[in-house]
Amino acid sequence: MRLLSRRWWLAVPLLALVYAAGTVPLPYYSLGPGPARAVEPLIRFEERDRFESSGTFVLTSVAFRQLTPLGMIRAWLDRDLDVVGRDVLYPDGQSEQQERQRSISQMDQSKIDAAYVVLEELVGYPERHGEGVLIEGVVPGCAAEGELFVGDVIEAIDGTAVSDVRDARRALEEIGPRERIRFDLDVDGEDETVTLVRGPCADGDEPLIGVSMIEAFPFEVTIASGGIGGPSAGLAWALGLYDLMTPGDLTSGATIAVTGALGADGTVYPIGGVEEKVAAAASAGAEVLVVPRDNLAEARTADTGDVRLIAVGSFDDAIDRLTAVA
């Protein structure tokens, strides 16, 4: 009986160690291929005919999870996973909530910029535009952060209706730097009012609101991104929207994966997690993966399998390359 009792007490630390190895979170995360989602079913617009594609544009994503000691060992042994420190995913000491908000804001801006590029190409926007001013971006650390959001439409400033960006800038210039400013907004079809005072932004002392504005779209365009965040779906949204609004078919019946951040000027910018997105494209059965030109060398280091890489530097470049492939 004494021997059994001793063995039991010796087992307690071992059991505690095993429990900790499987449950105690470490400041490390695994990065791996995330889900690939079909783009075009997530896009809606008005006042235009809709031309469905015979194939599919899919956006690729990266999945990450915090690791325990046992999870880290599994991640090291998995060829499809990378292990990174917390500072890679949450720079500058940001909390998970702060980073999540930033990621969602980046996604919202990617949708706005994608629609900007396509509408400019197809419908004479921004010369032809709707009433009000669309918030295209919010500068972190400025007065607007957490109060005004990407996609909000400014309808009036201090009671003065604004029909375009010039009206909005003129109205703001007439208000003193320390005075309260009332914004009347259309937020997803609901009227809201926000009052702000200009303040110094994170990188300077000049009092600012901290938003970038563009003309409102001439008709409603909505894109449902779900829980996916970050800027890297911009090119995918633009190609999907363009294909739906034009009678041609850029997919030619194929599954085409796309990744790349897109600026309002049509420039395609590099993104992170390229190797994981190559794997996600292969898992989705994509024949082609469109990547930013600056990511091509990194993408080639991954196991591309049967996936053909197409590198592009702009939205027009992507249209030309896909048309040539078709």
Helices and strands as residue ranges (DSSP letters): H 2-23, E 28-33, E 37-38, G 40-42, E 43-45, E 56-59, E 62-66, H 69-77, E 82-85, H 86-89, G 91-93, H 96-122, E 133-138, E 153-157, E 160-161, H 165-173, E 180-187, E 190-197, E 199-200, E 207-208, E 211-215, E 221-223, H 234-245, E 255-258, E 261-262, E 268-269, H 274-283, E 288-292, G 293-295, H 296-300, E 308-312, H 315-325
